[in-house]
Amino acid sequence: QVQFVESGGGLVQPGGSLRLSCTASGGIFFIYDMGWYRQAPGKQREVVAVITNGGRTTYADSEKGRFTISRDNAKNTVYLQMNSLKPEDTAVYYCNISPTVTAYWGQGTQVTVSS
């Protein structure tokens, strides 16, 4: 059974940065396309960024130029570097494969952007 554990969230001021990590277990990590997703209060979960098993990256329009997704297959880990954070980035951030599998959702990590 594939499991993902997210970490690295926290409280940060507008304009600040955070680096999220997601470590996988129970699967063959390097074959998956991986994504970061987020869910803000009262909103549906949305995709933030995706990285293919070959390293190609795509981003939601609002994250282009601010967020960077990367992966380290040796560590079974995918990262999300978030810069120039805005209050509207406040959400629980999750990782999953792309396209997502319901059973693979983890607990996520809370990111709060506030002064």
C-alpha positions, 0 to 999 in steps of 0.5 A: 500500500502506497503511503505519503507523509507530508511535512514542512508546513507552518505559519509564515508572514506574507512574502516568506518562504517554506519548503514542503516535503513528501516522502513515499513508502510502499510503492515504486516511487520513481515510476510515478508522476507526482503532484502537490495539491492544496485545499483551502477552507471551504474550497475544493482541493486543487492541483498546485504543481506536478512533476513527471517521472522524467522530471518535467514540471507544470504549475497552476497559473497562480503559482508560476514563478513562485513555487518550484516542485522537485523530486529526489528518487533516491530518497522517495521524496518530492519537494515544493519550494514556495516563495513570495507566499500570499495569504491566499496560499493558506491551505492544507497541502497534500501530495499524491500521484498524478492523476490522483488515487483516493486511497493515497491521500495522507494527512497533509501539512498546514500552511498558514500565511498571515501577518 
